[in-house]
């Protein structure tokens, strides 16, 4: 094969790959773009001008969505739940994963297998058990009950990801810290966690998405509106006979914004984790 034919083949292959990736990006981004544009329309124009840019942008939709939907309280609730659950998952999962990776104790393989088996159970399959357990512990309709449930939901996957990363981490760094007089918890905090930023970013984004988008479990656990997260507040715009779509789209946009910001802040570490195959270096 001559050089000209080889270059032409590479151009065709690269162009095909870029065309496929561009198409996938448009397919993924277009629904989000449509929601944003629809949030600036009126109830009438959202159906008459489905695919067009709004002739007049109605910014009051966001103000009305924030006020009428009670988004202020629910927004703060979702932020509190997300931060608390992510902190709890990172703390517990990193300690457990480090113990599974570095320590030898009786029943280690059985416990780890049980955690992995929990990943095969769909989240809705545990709702009945969680509901009964929270009732007996008098934690239903309380923020702490919801937070503990969501921490439990995210632990199995997080432990698996972190243990896989810790297994590939060189032990020489820990040995050097141990010689310097660092305790086991000190090694975990000062050596292991700083080197685990890529996989921790994946754990943070995964659990933040899980908590922020949770709807059914929150609906089951909470009775009081004051404890409801943001996703439940979106029901305010969907009535029995009419749905106020502009306000609903504005609410969805407000709901999606924080998690997009979290992903943008964490994407550097996520890309590093993917490109390096979760290897330390």
Beta strands, then each sheet from edge to edge (+ up, - down):
end
